[in-house]
Amino acid sequence: MLTLAVETSGLTASASVVENGKVIAELNLQYGKTHSQKIIPMLKTMLGMINKDFKDIDLFAASTGPGSFTGLRIGVVTIKGLAYSLNKPVCGIPTLDSLAFLVPDFKGVISPMLDARNNQVYTALYRKENGNLEKIIYEEGILIDEWIKKLEEYEEVMILGDGAPLHYERMNEALKGRVTIAPPAFFFPRAAATAILAEKAYYENKAMSPFDLNPLYVRKSQAERMKELKS
């Protein structure tokens, strides 16, 4: 099985092809241009390098969020369009799942965090053992101080994502040195993890029609919040 996935939830545009659990290609780019300008050329370049075409793909996947509203829409719409045109199934994978999947097994809990500005993060909580993820707390947008309170009951916490370096010192002090920060390589989501998780989801009968693939926003956009304030 060939699975193609895109990740556009943040500043980094990422694309990957996985074949039966093995990553055979991945491109990550955080340089100039918008995701809408980058993602299709990235996909074509990547497929050309492995002598494949869109028609060779069996499963299409996208990181569904939370994250940048515009970025998520671009990734999801791209995958929906490709899958629909080729009559192929899709899988949507939460961005925080992909982030948590990147790190090795950890004896404590794993908290991937994406910066949501104004001392807020998009986050969730996981355990990872033998390569398997267990989600303890589902995705939410939350003030960092409120998240710290939720983590007080856990002995060891690993944090990663672009929100990790922003809040590490504050969290580690509040949690009395029980916080480990992952290396910088784990600060951005990667499409390879999305593709691997999508393939796993496919075999668990979680694939869907392109029409059913939607972003996971967690909270309303700034434009929607401002509109509500004016009404």
VEXDREN-2710 file (C-alpha; in Angstrom, 1 decimal):
% VEXDREN-2710
k/r/px/py/pz
1/MET/0.0/0.0/0.0
2/LEU/1.2/3.5/-0.9
3/THR/0.0/6.3/1.4
4/LEU/0.6/10.0/0.7
5/ALA/0.1/12.5/3.5
6/VAL/0.4/16.3/3.9
7/GLU/1.0/18.4/7.0
8/THR/0.2/22.1/6.8
9/SER/-1.0/23.0/10.3
10/GLY/1.9/25.3/11.0
11/LEU/4.7/27.2/9.4
12/THR/6.3/24.0/8.0
13/ALA/4.9/22.4/4.9
14/SER/5.5/18.7/5.0
15/ALA/4.7/15.9/2.5
16/SER/5.5/12.2/2.7
17/VAL/4.9/8.8/1.0
18/VAL/4.8/5.7/3.1
19/GLU/4.8/2.1/1.7
20/ASN/3.5/-0.6/4.1
21/GLY/4.8/1.2/7.2
22/LYS/8.1/2.3/5.7
23/VAL/8.8/5.9/4.9
24/ILE/10.1/6.1/1.3
25/ALA/10.0/9.8/0.8
26/GLU/9.5/13.0/2.8
27/LEU/9.9/16.7/2.1
28/ASN/9.8/19.4/4.7
29/LEU/9.9/23.1/3.8
30/GLN/9.8/26.3/5.9
31/TYR/11.0/28.9/3.5
32/GLY/9.1/31.6/1.7
33/LYS/5.8/31.3/-0.2
34/THR/2.5/30.1/1.3
35/HIS/1.3/26.5/1.7
36/SER/-1.1/27.0/-1.2
37/GLN/1.9/27.8/-3.4
38/LYS/4.2/25.1/-2.1
39/ILE/2.2/21.9/-1.4
40/ILE/1.3/20.7/-4.9
41/PRO/4.8/21.4/-6.3
42/MET/6.3/19.6/-3.3
43/LEU/4.0/16.6/-3.9
44/LYS/4.9/16.4/-7.6
45/THR/8.6/16.7/-6.9
46/MET/8.5/14.1/-4.2
47/LEU/6.6/11.6/-6.3
48/GLY/8.9/12.2/-9.3
49/MET/11.9/11.4/-7.2
50/ILE/10.5/7.9/-6.4
51/ASN/9.1/7.4/-9.9
52/LYS/5.5/7.5/-8.8
53/ASP/2.4/9.4/-9.8
54/PHE/-0.8/10.4/-8.0
55/LYS/-2.6/7.5/-9.6
56/ASP/-0.2/5.1/-7.8
57/ILE/-1.4/6.2/-4.4
58/ASP/-3.8/3.9/-2.6
59/LEU/-4.6/6.2/0.4
60/PHE/-4.5/9.9/0.9
61/ALA/-4.1/11.5/4.3
62/ALA/-4.0/15.0/5.9
63/SER/-3.1/16.3/9.3
64/THR/-6.5/17.8/10.4
65/GLY/-5.4/20.1/13.3
66/PRO/-5.5/21.9/15.5
67/GLY/-3.3/24.6/14.1
68/SER/-3.4/27.4/11.6
69/PHE/-6.9/27.7/10.2
70/THR/-5.7/28.7/6.8
71/GLY/-3.0/26.1/6.7
72/LEU/-5.3/23.3/7.7
73/ARG/-7.9/24.3/5.1
74/ILE/-5.2/24.2/2.4
75/GLY/-3.9/20.7/3.4
76/VAL/-7.4/19.2/3.8
77/VAL/-8.7/20.7/0.5
78/THR/-5.7/19.5/-1.4
79/ILE/-6.1/15.9/-0.2
80/LYS/-9.8/15.9/-0.7
81/GLY/-9.4/17.1/-4.3
82/LEU/-6.7/14.5/-5.1
83/ALA/-8.6/11.6/-3.5
84/TYR/-11.9/12.6/-5.1
85/SER/-10.4/12.9/-8.6
86/LEU/-8.8/9.5/-8.3
87/ASN/-11.7/7.8/-6.4
88/LYS/-9.4/6.9/-3.5
89/PRO/-10.1/6.8/0.3
90/VAL/-8.7/9.3/2.8
91/CYS/-7.8/9.4/6.5
92/GLY/-7.6/12.5/8.7
93/ILE/-5.1/12.4/11.5
94/PRO/-5.1/14.9/14.4
95/THR/-1.9/17.0/14.3
96/LEU/-1.1/16.4/18.0
97/ASP/-1.3/12.6/17.4
98/SER/1.3/12.9/14.7
99/LEU/3.5/15.0/16.9
100/ALA/3.3/12.6/19.9
101/PHE/4.0/9.6/17.6
102/LEU/7.3/11.1/16.6
103/VAL/9.0/10.7/20.0
104/PRO/10.3/7.4/21.4
105/ASP/8.6/5.5/24.1
106/PHE/8.5/7.5/27.4
107/LYS/7.7/6.3/30.9
108/GLY/5.8/9.4/31.7
109/VAL/3.2/11.3/29.8
110/ILE/3.7/13.2/26.5
111/SER/2.3/16.7/25.9
112/PRO/2.7/18.0/22.3
113/MET/2.0/21.7/22.3
114/LEU/1.3/24.1/19.5
115/ASP/1.5/27.8/20.2
116/ALA/-2.0/29.4/20.1
117/ARG/-0.7/32.8/21.2
118/ASN/-1.6/34.9/24.2
119/ASN/-0.2/32.3/26.6
120/GLN/-2.4/29.6/25.1
121/VAL/-1.5/26.3/23.5
122/TYR/-3.3/23.6/21.5
123/THR/-2.4/20.4/23.4
124/ALA/-3.5/16.9/24.4
125/LEU/-2.0/14.2/26.6
126/TYR/-0.6/10.8/25.7
127/ARG/1.2/7.8/26.9
128/LYS/3.5/5.9/24.5
129/GLU/4.6/2.3/25.0
130/ASN/5.9/-0.2/22.5
131/GLY/5.2/2.4/19.8
132/ASN/1.5/2.6/20.6
133/LEU/-0.2/5.8/21.5
134/GLU/-2.9/6.1/24.2
135/LYS/-4.7/9.4/24.3
136/ILE/-5.4/10.4/27.9
137/ILE/-6.7/14.0/27.4
138/TYR/-8.2/15.0/24.0
139/GLU/-7.3/18.1/22.0
140/GLU/-8.1/21.5/23.5
141/GLY/-7.0/25.1/23.3
142/ILE/-6.0/26.2/26.8
143/LEU/-4.1/28.8/28.8
144/ILE/-0.7/27.5/29.7
145/ASP/-1.3/28.0/33.5
146/GLU/-4.5/26.0/33.3
147/TRP/-2.6/23.2/31.5
148/ILE/0.1/23.2/34.1
149/LYS/-2.5/22.6/36.8
150/LYS/-3.8/19.6/34.9
151/LEU/-0.3/18.1/34.7
152/GLU/0.4/18.4/38.4
153/GLU/-0.8/14.8/39.1
154/TYR/1.8/13.3/36.7
155/GLU/5.3/12.5/37.8
156/GLU/7.1/13.0/34.5
157/VAL/6.1/15.0/31.4
158/MET/7.7/15.3/28.0
159/ILE/6.8/18.4/25.9
160/LEU/7.4/19.0/22.2
161/GLY/6.0/21.2/19.4
162/ASP/6.6/24.9/18.7
163/GLY/4.9/25.7/22.1
164/ALA/7.5/23.7/24.0
165/PRO/10.4/26.2/24.0
166/LEU/8.1/29.1/24.7
167/HIS/6.8/27.6/28.0
168/TYR/9.4/25.1/29.1
169/GLU/11.0/27.1/31.9
170/ARG/7.7/28.2/33.3
171/MET/6.3/24.6/33.2
172/ASN/9.5/23.0/34.7
173/GLU/9.6/25.5/37.5
174/ALA/5.9/25.0/38.3
175/LEU/6.1/21.2/38.1
176/LYS/9.4/21.1/40.2
177/GLY/11.7/19.8/37.5
178/ARG/9.5/17.0/36.2
179/VAL/9.4/18.4/32.6
180/THR/11.6/17.1/29.8
181/ILE/11.7/19.0/26.6
182/ALA/12.2/17.1/23.3
183/PRO/15.0/18.0/20.9
184/PRO/14.3/20.8/18.3
185/ALA/13.8/18.1/15.6
186/PHE/10.4/17.4/17.3
187/PHE/9.2/21.0/17.3
188/PHE/7.2/20.7/14.1
189/PRO/4.7/18.0/12.9
190/ARG/5.9/15.8/10.1
191/ALA/3.8/14.2/7.3
192/ALA/5.7/10.9/7.7
193/ALA/4.0/10.4/11.1
194/THR/0.7/11.4/9.6
195/ALA/1.1/8.8/6.8
196/ILE/2.1/6.0/9.1
197/LEU/-0.9/6.7/11.4
198/ALA/-3.2/7.0/8.4
199/GLU/-2.1/3.6/7.2
200/LYS/-2.8/2.1/10.6
201/ALA/-6.2/3.8/10.7
202/TYR/-7.0/2.4/7.3
203/TYR/-6.5/-1.2/8.5
204/GLU/-8.7/-0.4/11.5
205/ASN/-11.5/0.5/9.0
206/LYS/-11.3/4.2/9.8
207/ALA/-10.8/5.4/6.2
208/MET/-13.5/7.7/4.8
209/SER/-14.8/9.4/1.7
210/PRO/-13.1/12.6/0.7
211/PHE/-16.4/14.4/1.4
212/ASP/-16.2/13.5/5.1
213/LEU/-12.6/14.8/5.7
214/ASN/-12.7/18.1/7.7
215/PRO/-10.3/20.1/9.7
216/LEU/-10.3/19.9/13.5
217/TYR/-10.2/23.5/14.6
218/VAL/-10.8/23.1/18.4
219/ARG/-11.8/26.7/18.8
220/LYS/-13.3/29.4/16.6
221/SER/-11.1/31.5/14.3
222/GLN/-10.2/35.1/15.3
223/ALA/-12.5/36.5/12.6
224/GLU/-15.4/34.5/14.0
225/ARG/-14.6/35.7/17.6
226/MET/-14.4/39.3/16.5
227/LYS/-17.7/39.0/14.6
228/GLU/-19.4/37.7/17.8
229/LEU/-18.0/40.6/19.9
230/LYS/-19.4/43.1/17.4
231/SER/-22.9/41.5/17.3
END
